[in-house]
Amino acid sequence: MLLEGKVAIVTGGTRGIGLAVVKKFLDNGASVILTGSRQATVDKAMAELTEYGDRVMGMCPDLCDAAQVADLVETAVKKYGKLDIMVNNAGISARDSLYEYDPDNFDKILDVNLKSVFIGCQAAARVMKVQGGGVIINTSSMVSIYGQPAGCGYPATKFAVNGMTKSLARELGRDHIRVNAVAPGVTRTDMVAALPKEIVERISAPIPLGRVGEPEEVADAFLFLASDMASYVTGEMLSVDGAAQT
């Protein structure tokens, strides 16, 4: 039980990698508040987690609203007594060509993928400083390392998440708050699972390990960084991509 007695918030925790992180944390003894963008998705995720009883709850705040995120953190403290781990995982993607990229869509990517991470880090750090420490983990991406051929807004936000992670690790270290990021590669989320077998094989071919990753494998990286096994690890971007970027 690597997280016995710990309390975590996982944004974007209703499906895919986020839900895998929630389950991994719960299986290792933590209590977790997960968030989703809609009550329906939160309810669906919670229906999969009934075995964990009162150790898990779901909410759907606007993650770009500082007051609502402050209420989210306050709920964790009131219900479970503290906040040890903040996982800023919520995000959206797009593959618009630059020539047709709607600036409003670019703004939306910035809000969900970057502004919400800033707000989540700030709200969590304020509580963690008073407590004497904590862990913040941001979700980055393999495209934060080398970009992608379309949809520049997504890698731009992930490059920025890396910079924020590095900077906050340096700023918050004195308050015993570790800040790291996980950079997943191609992972078998709902979108990938729905692809035809031949397309998945084509995607997998350039990956040295010869396959896409599983959400549980990415969740293991979050578990490591959240646990005391990573007590001297901060300011790192941990790639979980089968060496795909090389």
MARBA-3410 file (N, C-alpha, C, O; in Angstrom, 1 decimal):
246
0.8,-1.2,0.0,0.0,0.0,0.0,0.9,1.2,0.0,1.2,1.8,1.1 ~ 1.2,1.7,-1.2,2.2,2.8,-1.3,1.5,4.2,-0.9,2.3,5.1,-0.6 ~ 0.2,4.3,-0.9,-0.4,5.6,-0.5,-1.4,5.4,0.7,-2.3,6.2,0.8 ~ -1.1,4.5,1.5,-2.0,4.3,2.7,-2.2,5.6,3.5,-1.2,6.2,3.9 ~ -3.5,6.0,3.6,-3.8,7.1,4.4,-3.7,8.5,3.7,-3.9,9.5,4.2
-3.3,8.4,2.4,-3.1,9.7,1.6,-4.4,10.1,1.0,-5.3,9.3,0.9 ~ -4.5,11.4,0.7,-5.7,12.0,0.1,-5.3,12.6,-1.2,-4.3,13.4,-1.3 ~ -6.0,12.3,-2.3,-5.7,12.8,-3.6,-6.9,13.4,-4.3,-8.0,13.0,-4.1 ~ -6.6,14.3,-5.2,-7.6,14.8,-6.2,-7.0,14.5,-7.6,-5.8,14.7,-7.8 ~ -7.9,13.9,-8.4,-7.5,13.6,-9.8,-8.5,14.3,-10.7,-9.6,13.8,-10.8
-8.0,15.3,-11.4,-8.9,15.9,-12.4,-8.9,15.1,-13.7,-8.0,14.4,-14.0 ~ -10.0,15.2,-14.4,-10.2,14.3,-15.6,-10.1,12.9,-15.2,-9.4,12.1,-15.9 ~ -10.7,12.5,-14.1,-10.6,11.2,-13.6,-11.7,10.2,-13.9,-11.9,9.2,-13.3 ~ -12.5,10.5,-15.0,-13.7,9.7,-15.2,-13.4,8.6,-16.3,-14.3,7.7,-16.4 ~ -12.3,8.7,-17.0,-12.1,7.7,-18.0,-10.6,7.7,-18.4,-9.8,8.5,-18.0
-10.2,6.7,-19.2,-8.9,6.6,-19.7,-7.8,6.6,-18.7,-7.9,5.9,-17.6 ~ -6.8,7.4,-18.9,-5.6,7.4,-18.0,-6.1,7.9,-16.6,-5.6,7.4,-15.6 ~ -6.9,8.9,-16.6,-7.4,9.5,-15.3,-8.1,8.5,-14.4,-7.8,8.4,-13.2 ~ -9.0,7.7,-15.0,-9.7,6.7,-14.2,-8.7,5.6,-13.8,-8.9,5.1,-12.7 ~ -7.8,5.3,-14.6,-6.8,4.3,-14.2,-5.9,4.8,-13.0,-5.6,4.0,-12.1
-5.6,6.1,-13.0,-4.9,6.7,-11.9,-5.7,6.6,-10.6,-5.3,6.3,-9.6 ~ -7.0,7.0,-10.8,-7.9,6.9,-9.6,-7.9,5.5,-9.0,-7.8,5.3,-7.8 ~ -8.1,4.5,-9.8,-8.2,3.1,-9.4,-6.8,2.7,-8.7,-6.8,2.0,-7.7 ~ -5.7,3.1,-9.4,-4.4,2.7,-8.8,-4.2,3.3,-7.5,-3.7,2.7,-6.6 ~ -4.6,4.6,-7.3,-4.4,5.3,-6.0,-5.3,4.6,-4.9,-4.9,4.3,-3.8
-6.6,4.3,-5.3,-7.5,3.6,-4.4,-7.0,2.3,-4.0,-7.0,1.9,-2.8 ~ -6.5,1.5,-4.9,-5.9,0.2,-4.6,-4.7,0.2,-3.7,-4.4,-0.8,-3.1 ~ -4.1,1.4,-3.7,-2.9,1.5,-2.8,-3.2,2.3,-1.6,-2.3,2.9,-0.9 ~ -4.5,2.4,-1.2,-4.8,2.9,0.1,-5.2,4.3,0.2,-5.5,4.8,1.3 ~ -5.2,5.1,-0.9,-5.6,6.5,-0.8,-7.1,6.7,-0.8,-7.8,5.8,-1.3
-7.5,7.9,-0.4,-8.9,8.4,-0.6,-8.8,9.4,-1.8,-7.8,10.1,-1.8 ~ -9.8,9.4,-2.7,-9.6,10.2,-3.9,-10.9,10.9,-4.2,-12.0,10.4,-4.1 ~ -10.8,12.2,-4.6,-11.8,12.9,-5.2,-11.5,13.0,-6.7,-10.4,13.5,-7.1 ~ -12.4,12.5,-7.6,-12.2,12.6,-9.0,-13.1,13.7,-9.6,-14.1,13.9,-9.0 ~ -12.6,14.3,-10.7,-13.5,15.3,-11.3,-13.7,14.9,-12.8,-12.9,14.3,-13.4
-14.8,15.4,-13.3,-15.1,15.3,-14.7,-15.8,16.5,-15.2,-16.2,17.4,-14.4 ~ -16.0,16.6,-16.5,-16.5,17.9,-17.1,-18.0,17.9,-17.0,-18.7,18.9,-17.1 ~ -18.7,16.7,-16.8,-20.1,16.6,-16.8,-20.5,15.6,-15.7,-19.8,14.7,-15.4 ~ -21.7,15.9,-15.1,-22.2,15.0,-14.0,-22.4,13.6,-14.5,-22.2,12.6,-13.8 ~ -22.8,13.5,-15.7,-23.1,12.1,-16.3,-21.9,11.3,-16.3,-21.9,10.1,-16.0
-20.7,11.9,-16.7,-19.5,11.1,-16.8,-19.0,10.8,-15.4,-18.4,9.7,-15.2 ~ -19.2,11.7,-14.5,-18.8,11.5,-13.1,-19.6,10.3,-12.5,-19.0,9.4,-11.9 ~ -20.9,10.3,-12.8,-21.8,9.3,-12.3,-21.4,7.9,-12.8,-21.4,6.9,-12.1 ~ -21.0,7.9,-14.1,-20.6,6.6,-14.8,-19.3,6.1,-14.1,-19.2,4.9,-13.9 ~ -18.4,7.0,-13.9,-17.1,6.5,-13.3,-17.4,6.0,-11.8,-16.8,5.0,-11.4
-18.2,6.8,-11.1,-18.5,6.4,-9.7,-19.1,5.0,-9.7,-19.0,4.3,-8.7 ~ -19.9,4.7,-10.7,-20.6,3.4,-10.7,-19.6,2.2,-10.8,-19.9,1.1,-10.4 ~ -18.4,2.5,-11.3,-17.3,1.5,-11.4,-16.5,1.4,-10.1,-15.7,0.5,-10.0 ~ -16.8,2.3,-9.2,-15.9,2.4,-8.0,-16.6,2.1,-6.7,-16.2,2.5,-5.6 ~ -17.8,1.5,-6.8,-18.6,1.3,-5.6,-17.9,0.5,-4.5,-18.2,0.6,-3.3
-17.0,-0.4,-4.9,-16.3,-1.2,-4.0,-15.4,-0.5,-3.0,-15.1,-1.0,-1.9 ~ -15.1,0.8,-3.4,-14.2,1.6,-2.5,-15.0,2.4,-1.5,-14.3,3.1,-0.7 ~ -16.3,2.4,-1.6,-17.1,3.0,-0.5,-16.8,4.5,-0.4,-16.7,5.2,-1.4 ~ -16.7,4.9,0.8,-16.6,6.4,1.1,-15.2,6.9,0.8,-15.0,8.1,1.0 ~ -14.3,6.1,0.4,-12.9,6.6,0.1,-12.8,7.3,-1.3,-11.8,7.8,-1.7
-13.9,7.3,-2.0,-13.9,8.0,-3.3,-15.2,8.8,-3.5,-16.3,8.4,-3.1 ~ -15.1,10.0,-4.1,-16.2,10.8,-4.4,-16.0,11.5,-5.7,-14.8,11.7,-6.1 ~ -17.0,12.0,-6.4,-16.9,12.6,-7.7,-17.5,14.0,-7.6,-18.5,14.3,-7.0 ~ -16.9,14.9,-8.4,-17.3,16.3,-8.5,-17.1,16.8,-10.0,-16.3,16.2,-10.7 ~ -17.8,17.8,-10.4,-17.6,18.4,-11.7,-17.5,19.9,-11.7,-18.4,20.6,-12.2
-16.4,20.4,-11.1,-16.2,21.9,-11.1,-15.7,22.4,-12.4,-15.2,21.6,-13.2 ~ -15.8,23.7,-12.6,-15.2,24.3,-13.7,-13.7,24.5,-13.3,-13.4,25.3,-12.5 ~ -12.8,23.8,-14.0,-11.4,23.8,-13.5,-10.7,25.1,-13.9,-9.6,25.3,-13.5 ~ -11.4,25.9,-14.7,-10.8,27.2,-15.1,-11.3,28.3,-14.2,-11.0,29.5,-14.4 ~ -12.1,28.0,-13.2,-12.7,28.9,-12.3,-12.0,28.7,-10.9,-12.1,27.7,-10.3
-11.1,29.7,-10.5,-10.3,29.6,-9.3,-11.1,29.3,-8.1,-10.7,28.6,-7.2 ~ -12.3,30.0,-8.0,-13.1,29.8,-6.8,-13.7,28.4,-6.7,-13.7,27.8,-5.6 ~ -14.1,27.8,-7.9,-14.6,26.4,-7.8,-13.5,25.4,-7.5,-13.8,24.4,-6.9 ~ -12.3,25.7,-8.0,-11.2,24.8,-7.7,-10.8,24.9,-6.2,-10.5,23.9,-5.6 ~ -10.9,26.1,-5.7,-10.6,26.3,-4.3,-11.6,25.5,-3.4,-11.3,24.9,-2.4
-12.9,25.5,-3.9,-13.9,24.8,-3.2,-13.7,23.2,-3.3,-13.9,22.5,-2.4 ~ -13.2,22.8,-4.5,-12.8,21.4,-4.6,-11.7,21.0,-3.6,-11.9,20.0,-3.0 ~ -10.7,21.8,-3.5,-9.6,21.5,-2.5,-10.2,21.5,-1.1,-9.8,20.7,-0.3 ~ -11.0,22.5,-0.8,-11.6,22.6,0.5,-12.5,21.4,0.8,-12.5,21.0,2.0 ~ -13.2,20.9,-0.2,-14.0,19.7,0.0,-13.1,18.5,0.4,-13.5,17.8,1.3
-12.0,18.4,-0.2,-11.1,17.3,0.1,-10.6,17.4,1.6,-10.6,16.4,2.3 ~ -10.3,18.6,2.0,-9.8,18.8,3.3,-10.9,18.6,4.4,-10.6,18.0,5.4 ~ -12.1,19.1,4.1,-13.2,18.9,5.0,-13.6,17.4,5.1,-13.9,16.9,6.2 ~ -13.6,16.7,4.0,-14.1,15.3,4.0,-13.0,14.4,4.5,-13.3,13.5,5.3 ~ -11.8,14.6,4.1,-10.7,13.6,4.4,-9.6,14.2,5.4,-8.7,13.4,5.8
-9.7,15.5,5.7,-8.8,16.0,6.7,-7.5,16.7,6.1,-6.8,17.3,6.9 ~ -7.2,16.5,4.8,-6.0,17.0,4.2,-6.0,16.8,2.7,-6.9,16.3,2.2 ~ -4.9,17.3,2.1,-4.7,17.0,0.6,-3.2,16.7,0.4,-2.4,17.6,0.6 ~ -2.9,15.5,0.1,-1.5,15.1,-0.1,-1.1,15.1,-1.5,0.1,15.4,-1.8 ~ -2.0,14.9,-2.4,-1.6,14.7,-3.9,-2.6,15.4,-4.8,-3.8,15.2,-4.6
-2.1,16.2,-5.7,-3.0,16.9,-6.7,-2.5,16.4,-8.0,-1.4,16.6,-8.4 ~ -3.4,15.8,-8.8,-3.1,15.3,-10.1,-3.9,16.2,-11.1,-5.1,16.1,-11.2 ~ -3.2,17.0,-11.9,-3.9,17.9,-12.9,-3.8,17.1,-14.2,-2.9,17.3,-15.0 ~ -4.9,16.3,-14.4,-4.9,15.4,-15.6,-5.9,15.9,-16.7,-5.7,15.5,-17.8 ~ -6.9,16.7,-16.4,-7.9,17.1,-17.3,-7.2,17.8,-18.5,-6.4,18.6,-18.4
-7.7,17.4,-19.7,-7.2,18.0,-20.9,-8.0,17.7,-22.2,-8.8,16.7,-22.1 ~ -7.8,18.4,-23.2,-8.5,18.2,-24.5,-7.4,18.3,-25.6,-6.4,18.9,-25.4 ~ -7.7,17.7,-26.7,-6.8,17.7,-27.8,-7.5,18.1,-29.1,-8.7,18.2,-29.2 ~ -6.7,18.5,-30.1,-7.3,18.8,-31.4,-6.2,18.7,-32.5,-5.0,18.8,-32.1 ~ -6.5,18.5,-33.7,-5.5,18.3,-34.8,-5.8,19.3,-35.9,-5.6,18.9,-37.1
-6.3,20.5,-35.6,-6.6,21.5,-36.6,-5.3,21.9,-37.4,-4.3,22.2,-36.7 ~ -5.4,22.1,-38.7,-4.4,22.7,-39.4,-4.2,24.2,-39.0,-5.2,24.8,-38.7 ~ -3.0,24.7,-39.0,-2.8,26.1,-38.8,-3.6,27.0,-39.7,-4.1,28.0,-39.2 ~ -3.8,26.6,-40.9,-4.5,27.4,-41.9,-6.0,27.6,-41.6,-6.6,28.6,-41.9 ~ -6.5,26.6,-40.9,-8.0,26.7,-40.5,-8.2,26.8,-39.0,-9.3,26.7,-38.5
-7.2,26.9,-38.2,-7.3,26.9,-36.8,-8.1,28.1,-36.3,-7.7,29.2,-36.5 ~ -9.2,27.9,-35.7,-10.1,28.9,-35.1,-9.4,29.4,-33.8,-9.2,28.6,-32.9 ~ -9.1,30.7,-33.7,-8.5,31.3,-32.5,-9.4,31.0,-31.2,-8.8,30.8,-30.1 ~ -10.7,30.9,-31.4,-11.5,30.5,-30.2,-11.2,29.1,-29.7,-11.2,28.9,-28.5 ~ -11.0,28.2,-30.7,-10.6,26.8,-30.3,-9.2,26.8,-29.6,-9.0,26.0,-28.7
-8.3,27.6,-30.1,-7.0,27.7,-29.5,-7.1,28.2,-28.1,-6.4,27.7,-27.2 ~ -8.0,29.2,-27.9,-8.2,29.7,-26.5,-8.7,28.6,-25.6,-8.3,28.5,-24.4 ~ -9.6,27.8,-26.1,-10.2,26.7,-25.3,-9.1,25.7,-24.9,-9.1,25.2,-23.8 ~ -8.3,25.3,-25.8,-7.1,24.4,-25.5,-6.3,25.0,-24.4,-5.9,24.3,-23.5 ~ -6.0,26.3,-24.6,-5.1,27.0,-23.5,-5.8,26.9,-22.2,-5.2,26.7,-21.2
-7.1,27.2,-22.2,-7.8,27.2,-20.9,-7.8,25.9,-20.2,-7.4,25.7,-19.0 ~ -8.2,24.8,-20.9,-8.4,23.5,-20.3,-7.0,22.9,-20.0,-6.9,22.3,-19.0 ~ -6.1,23.0,-20.9,-4.8,22.3,-20.8,-3.8,23.0,-20.0,-2.8,22.4,-19.5 ~ -3.9,24.3,-19.9,-2.8,25.1,-19.2,-3.4,26.0,-18.1,-2.9,25.9,-16.9 ~ -4.4,26.8,-18.3,-4.9,27.6,-17.2,-5.4,26.8,-16.1,-5.2,27.1,-14.9
-6.1,25.7,-16.4,-6.6,24.8,-15.3,-5.5,24.2,-14.5,-5.7,24.0,-13.3 ~ -4.4,23.9,-15.2,-3.3,23.3,-14.4,-2.7,24.3,-13.5,-2.4,24.0,-12.3 ~ -2.5,25.6,-14.0,-2.1,26.7,-13.1,-3.0,26.8,-11.9,-2.5,26.9,-10.8 ~ -4.3,26.9,-12.1,-5.2,27.1,-11.0,-5.2,25.9,-10.1,-5.2,26.1,-8.9 ~ -5.1,24.7,-10.6,-5.0,23.5,-9.7,-3.8,23.5,-8.9,-3.8,23.2,-7.7
-2.6,23.8,-9.5,-1.4,23.9,-8.8,-1.5,24.9,-7.7,-1.0,24.7,-6.5 ~ -2.0,26.1,-8.0,-2.1,27.2,-7.0,-2.9,26.8,-5.8,-2.5,27.0,-4.7 ~ -4.1,26.3,-6.1,-5.1,25.9,-5.0,-4.5,24.8,-4.1,-4.6,24.9,-2.9 ~ -3.9,23.8,-4.7,-3.3,22.7,-4.0,-2.1,23.2,-3.2,-2.0,22.8,-2.0 ~ -1.2,24.0,-3.8,0.0,24.4,-3.1,-0.3,25.3,-1.8,0.3,25.2,-0.8
-1.4,26.1,-1.9,-1.7,26.9,-0.8,-2.1,26.1,0.4,-1.7,26.4,1.6 ~ -2.8,24.9,0.2,-3.1,24.0,1.3,-1.9,23.2,1.7,-1.6,23.1,2.9 ~ -1.1,22.8,0.8,0.0,21.9,1.1,1.1,22.7,1.8,1.8,22.1,2.7 ~ 1.3,23.9,1.6,2.3,24.7,2.3,1.9,24.8,3.8,2.8,24.6,4.6 ~ 0.7,25.0,4.1,0.2,25.0,5.5,0.4,23.7,6.1,0.8,23.6,7.3
0.1,22.6,5.4,0.3,21.2,5.9,1.7,20.8,6.1,2.0,19.9,7.0 ~ 2.6,21.5,5.4,4.0,21.1,5.5,4.5,20.3,4.4,5.6,19.7,4.4 ~ 3.7,20.2,3.3,4.2,19.5,2.1,3.2,18.8,1.3,2.0,18.7,1.8 ~ 3.5,18.2,0.2,2.6,17.5,-0.7,3.2,17.2,-2.0,4.4,17.5,-2.2 ~ 2.4,16.7,-2.9,2.8,16.3,-4.2,1.9,16.8,-5.3,0.7,16.6,-5.1
2.4,17.4,-6.3,1.6,17.8,-7.5,2.2,17.1,-8.7,3.4,17.1,-8.9 ~ 1.3,16.5,-9.4,1.6,15.8,-10.7,0.8,16.3,-11.8,-0.4,16.2,-11.8 ~ 1.4,16.8,-12.9,0.7,17.3,-14.0,0.8,16.3,-15.2,1.9,15.6,-15.3 ~ -0.2,16.2,-16.0,-0.2,15.3,-17.2,0.4,16.1,-18.4,-0.2,17.1,-18.8 ~ 1.5,15.7,-18.9,2.1,16.3,-20.1,1.8,15.3,-21.2,0.7,14.7,-21.3
2.7,15.2,-22.2,2.5,14.3,-23.3,3.8,14.1,-24.1,4.7,14.9,-24.0 ~ 3.9,13.0,-24.8,5.0,12.8,-25.6,5.2,13.9,-26.6,6.4,14.2,-27.0 ~ 4.2,14.6,-27.1,4.3,15.6,-28.1,4.9,16.9,-27.5,5.2,17.8,-28.2 ~ 5.0,16.9,-26.1,5.7,18.1,-25.5,7.2,18.1,-25.8,7.9,19.0,-25.5 ~ 7.7,16.9,-26.2,9.1,16.8,-26.5,9.5,17.2,-27.9,10.5,17.8,-28.1
8.6,16.8,-28.9,9.0,17.0,-30.2,7.8,17.6,-31.1,8.0,17.7,-32.3 ~ 6.7,17.9,-30.5,5.6,18.5,-31.3,4.8,17.4,-32.1,5.1,16.2,-31.9 ~ 3.9,17.9,-32.9,3.1,17.0,-33.7,2.7,17.8,-35.0,2.8,19.0,-35.0 ~ 2.4,17.0,-36.1,2.3,17.7,-37.4,1.1,18.5,-37.6,0.9,19.1,-38.7 ~ 0.1,18.5,-36.7,-1.1,19.4,-36.8,-1.6,19.6,-35.4,-1.3,18.9,-34.5
-2.5,20.6,-35.3,-3.0,20.9,-34.0,-2.0,21.5,-33.1,-1.8,20.9,-32.0 ~ -1.4,22.6,-33.4,-0.2,23.1,-32.7,-0.6,23.5,-31.3,0.2,23.6,-30.4 ~ -1.9,23.8,-31.0,-2.3,24.2,-29.7,-2.1,23.2,-28.6,-1.7,23.5,-27.5 ~ -2.3,21.9,-29.0,-2.1,20.9,-28.0,-0.6,20.7,-27.5,-0.4,20.8,-26.3 ~ 0.3,20.5,-28.4,1.7,20.5,-28.0,2.2,21.8,-27.3,3.0,21.7,-26.4
1.7,22.9,-27.8,2.1,24.2,-27.2,1.7,24.2,-25.7,2.5,24.6,-24.9 ~ 0.5,23.7,-25.4,0.1,23.7,-24.0,0.9,22.7,-23.2,1.2,23.0,-22.0 ~ 1.3,21.6,-23.8,2.1,20.6,-23.0,3.5,21.0,-22.9,4.1,20.7,-21.8 ~ 4.1,21.7,-23.8,5.4,22.3,-23.6,5.3,23.3,-22.4,6.2,23.3,-21.6 ~ 4.2,24.1,-22.4,4.0,25.0,-21.3,3.9,24.3,-19.9,4.4,24.8,-18.9
3.1,23.2,-19.9,3.0,22.4,-18.7,4.4,22.0,-18.2,4.6,22.0,-17.0 ~ 5.2,21.5,-19.1,6.6,21.2,-18.7,7.3,22.3,-18.0,7.9,22.1,-17.0 ~ 7.2,23.5,-18.7,7.9,24.7,-18.1,7.3,25.0,-16.8,8.1,25.4,-15.8 ~ 6.0,25.0,-16.6,5.4,25.3,-15.3,5.8,24.3,-14.3,6.1,24.6,-13.1 ~ 5.9,23.0,-14.7,6.3,21.9,-13.7,7.7,22.2,-13.2,8.0,22.1,-12.0
8.7,22.4,-14.1,10.0,22.7,-13.8,10.1,23.9,-12.8,10.8,23.9,-11.8 ~ 9.4,25.0,-13.2,9.5,26.2,-12.4,8.9,26.1,-11.0,9.5,26.5,-10.0 ~ 7.8,25.4,-11.0,7.1,25.2,-9.7,7.9,24.3,-8.8,7.9,24.4,-7.5 ~ 8.6,23.3,-9.4,9.4,22.4,-8.6,10.5,23.3,-7.8,10.8,23.0,-6.7 ~ 11.1,24.2,-8.5,12.1,25.1,-8.0,11.5,26.0,-6.9,12.1,26.3,-5.9
10.3,26.6,-7.2,9.7,27.5,-6.3,9.2,26.9,-5.1,9.3,27.4,-4.0 ~ 8.5,25.7,-5.2,7.8,25.1,-4.1,8.6,24.1,-3.3,8.2,23.6,-2.2 ~ 9.8,23.8,-3.8,10.7,22.8,-3.0,10.9,23.2,-1.6,11.0,22.4,-0.7 ~ 11.1,24.5,-1.4,11.4,25.0,0.0,10.2,24.7,0.9,10.4,24.7,2.2 ~ 9.0,24.5,0.3,7.8,24.3,1.1,7.5,22.8,1.2,6.4,22.3,1.6
8.5,21.9,0.7,8.4,20.5,0.8,7.3,20.0,-0.2,6.6,19.0,0.1 ~ 7.0,20.7,-1.2,6.1,20.3,-2.2,6.8,19.8,-3.5,7.5,20.6,-4.1 ~ 6.7,18.6,-3.8,7.3,18.1,-5.1,6.3,18.3,-6.2,5.1,18.0,-6.1 ~ 6.9,18.7,-7.4,6.1,18.9,-8.6,6.7,18.1,-9.8,7.9,18.4,-10.1 ~ 6.0,17.2,-10.3,6.5,16.4,-11.5,5.4,16.3,-12.5,4.3,16.7,-12.3
5.8,15.8,-13.7,4.8,15.5,-14.8,5.0,14.1,-15.3,6.1,13.6,-15.3 ~ 4.0,13.6,-15.8,4.0,12.3,-16.6,3.7,12.6,-18.0,2.7,13.3,-18.3 ~ 4.5,12.1,-19.0,4.3,12.4,-20.4,3.9,11.1,-21.1,4.8,10.3,-21.5 ~ 2.7,10.7,-21.2,2.3,9.5,-21.8,2.5,9.5,-23.3,2.4,10.6,-24.0 ~ 2.7,8.4,-23.9,2.7,8.2,-25.4,1.4,7.7,-25.8,0.4,8.0,-25.2
1.4,7.0,-26.9,0.1,6.5,-27.5,-0.4,5.4,-26.5,0.3,4.4,-26.2 ~ -1.6,5.6,-26.0,-2.1,4.8,-24.9,-3.5,4.2,-25.3,-4.2,4.9,-26.0 ~ -3.8,3.0,-24.9,-5.1,2.4,-25.3,-6.3,3.0,-24.5,-6.9,2.3,-23.7 ~ -6.6,4.3,-24.8,-7.8,4.9,-24.3,-9.0,4.6,-25.2,-8.8,3.8,-26.1 ~ -10.1,5.1,-24.9,-11.3,4.8,-25.7,-11.1,5.1,-27.1,-11.5,4.3,-28.0
-10.4,6.2,-27.4,-10.2,6.6,-28.8,-9.4,5.6,-29.6,-9.7,5.2,-30.7 ~ -8.3,5.1,-29.0,-7.4,4.2,-29.6,-8.1,2.8,-29.7,-8.0,2.1,-30.7 ~ -8.8,2.4,-28.6,-9.4,1.1,-28.6,-10.5,1.0,-29.7,-10.8,-0.1,-30.1 ~ -11.0,2.1,-30.1,-12.1,2.1,-31.2,-11.5,2.0,-32.6,-12.3,1.9,-33.5 ~ -10.2,2.1,-32.7,-9.6,2.1,-34.1,-9.5,0.7,-34.6,-9.4,-0.2,-33.8
-9.6,0.5,-35.9,-9.4,-0.8,-36.5,-8.0,-1.4,-36.2,-7.1,-0.6,-36.0 ~ -8.0,-2.7,-36.2,-6.7,-3.4,-35.8,-5.6,-2.9,-36.7,-4.4,-2.7,-36.2 ~ -5.8,-2.7,-38.0,-4.7,-2.4,-38.9,-4.1,-1.0,-38.6,-2.9,-0.8,-38.8 ~ -5.0,-0.1,-38.1,-4.5,1.2,-37.8,-3.7,1.2,-36.5,-2.7,1.9,-36.4 ~ -4.2,0.4,-35.5,-3.4,0.3,-34.3,-2.0,-0.3,-34.6,-1.0,0.1,-34.0
-2.0,-1.3,-35.5,-0.7,-1.9,-35.8,0.2,-0.9,-36.5,1.4,-0.9,-36.3 ~ -0.4,0.0,-37.3,0.5,1.0,-38.0,1.0,2.0,-37.0,2.1,2.4,-37.1 ~ 0.2,2.4,-36.0,0.6,3.3,-35.0,1.7,2.7,-34.1,2.6,3.3,-33.7 ~ 1.6,1.4,-33.9,2.5,0.7,-33.0,3.9,0.4,-33.7,4.9,0.3,-33.0 ~ 3.9,0.3,-35.0,5.1,-0.1,-35.7,6.3,0.7,-35.4,7.4,0.2,-35.2
6.3,2.1,-35.3,7.5,2.9,-35.0,7.9,2.8,-33.6,9.0,3.3,-33.2 ~ 7.0,2.3,-32.7,7.4,2.3,-31.2,8.3,1.1,-31.0,8.0,0.0,-31.3 ~ 9.5,1.4,-30.4,10.5,0.3,-30.2,9.9,-0.9,-29.4,10.3,-2.0,-29.7 ~ 9.0,-0.7,-28.5,8.4,-1.8,-27.8,7.4,-2.5,-28.6,6.9,-3.6,-28.2 ~ 7.0,-1.9,-29.7,6.1,-2.6,-30.7,4.6,-2.7,-30.3,3.9,-3.5,-30.9
4.2,-1.8,-29.4,2.8,-1.8,-29.0,2.4,-0.5,-28.4,3.3,0.3,-28.0 ~ 1.1,-0.2,-28.3,0.7,1.0,-27.6,0.7,0.7,-26.1,0.7,-0.5,-25.7 ~ 0.7,1.7,-25.3,0.7,1.5,-23.8,-0.7,1.3,-23.3,-1.7,1.6,-24.0 ~ -0.8,0.7,-22.1,-2.1,0.5,-21.4,-2.2,1.6,-20.4,-1.2,2.1,-19.8 ~ -3.5,2.1,-20.1,-3.7,3.1,-19.1,-3.1,2.7,-17.7,-2.6,3.6,-17.0
-3.1,1.5,-17.4,-2.6,1.0,-16.1,-1.1,1.2,-16.0,-0.5,1.5,-14.9 ~ -0.4,1.1,-17.2,1.0,1.3,-17.2,1.4,2.8,-17.0,2.4,3.1,-16.3 ~ 0.6,3.6,-17.5,0.8,5.1,-17.3,0.5,5.4,-15.8,1.2,6.2,-15.2 ~ -0.6,4.8,-15.3,-1.0,5.0,-13.9,0.1,4.6,-12.9,0.3,5.3,-11.9 ~ 0.9,3.6,-13.3,2.0,3.2,-12.4,3.0,4.3,-12.2,3.6,4.5,-11.2
3.2,5.1,-13.3,4.1,6.3,-13.2,3.6,7.3,-12.2,4.4,7.9,-11.4 ~ 2.3,7.6,-12.3,1.7,8.5,-11.4,1.8,8.0,-9.9,2.1,8.7,-9.0 ~ 1.6,6.7,-9.7,1.7,6.1,-8.4,3.1,6.2,-7.9,3.3,6.6,-6.7 ~ 4.1,6.0,-8.7,5.5,6.1,-8.2,5.8,7.5,-7.8,6.4,7.8,-6.7 ~ 5.4,8.5,-8.6,5.7,9.9,-8.3,4.9,10.4,-7.1,5.4,11.3,-6.4
3.7,9.8,-6.9,2.9,10.2,-5.7,3.4,9.7,-4.4,3.2,10.2,-3.4 ~ 4.2,8.6,-4.5,4.6,7.8,-3.3,5.9,8.3,-2.8,6.6,9.1,-3.4 ~ 6.2,7.8,-1.6,7.5,8.2,-0.9,8.7,7.5,-1.7,9.8,7.9,-1.4 ~ 8.4,6.6,-2.6,9.5,6.0,-3.4,10.2,7.1,-4.2,11.3,7.0,-4.6 ~ 9.4,8.2,-4.5,10.0,9.3,-5.3,10.2,10.6,-4.4,10.1,11.7,-4.9
10.6,10.3,-3.2,10.7,11.4,-2.2,11.8,12.4,-2.6,11.8,13.5,-2.0 ~ 12.7,12.1,-3.4,13.8,13.0,-3.8,13.7,13.3,-5.3,14.7,13.6,-6.0 ~ 12.5,13.1,-5.9,12.3,13.4,-7.3,11.3,14.5,-7.5,10.2,14.5,-7.0 ~ 11.8,15.6,-8.1,11.0,16.8,-8.4,11.5,17.5,-9.6,12.7,17.5,-9.9 ~ 10.6,18.1,-10.3,10.9,18.8,-11.5,11.2,17.9,-12.7,11.9,18.4,-13.7
10.7,16.7,-12.7,10.9,15.8,-13.7,9.7,15.5,-14.6,8.6,15.6,-14.2 ~ 10.0,15.3,-15.9,8.9,14.8,-16.8,9.2,13.4,-17.2,10.1,13.1,-17.9 ~ 8.4,12.5,-16.6,8.6,11.1,-16.8,7.9,10.6,-18.0,6.6,10.5,-18.0 ~ 8.6,10.2,-19.0,8.0,9.7,-20.3,7.6,8.2,-20.1,8.3,7.4,-19.6 ~ 6.4,7.9,-20.5,5.8,6.5,-20.5,5.3,6.3,-21.9,4.1,6.4,-22.1
6.2,6.0,-22.8,5.8,6.0,-24.2,6.5,4.9,-25.1,6.5,4.9,-26.3 ~ 7.2,3.9,-24.4,7.8,2.9,-25.1,9.0,3.4,-26.0,9.4,2.7,-27.0 ~ 9.5,4.5,-25.7,10.6,5.2,-26.4,10.1,5.7,-27.8,10.9,5.8,-28.7 ~ 8.9,6.0,-27.9,8.3,6.4,-29.2,8.9,7.6,-29.7,9.0,7.8,-30.9 ~ 9.3,8.6,-28.8,9.8,9.8,-29.3,11.2,9.8,-29.9,11.6,10.7,-30.5
11.9,8.6,-29.7,13.2,8.5,-30.2,13.2,7.9,-31.6,14.3,7.7,-32.2
END
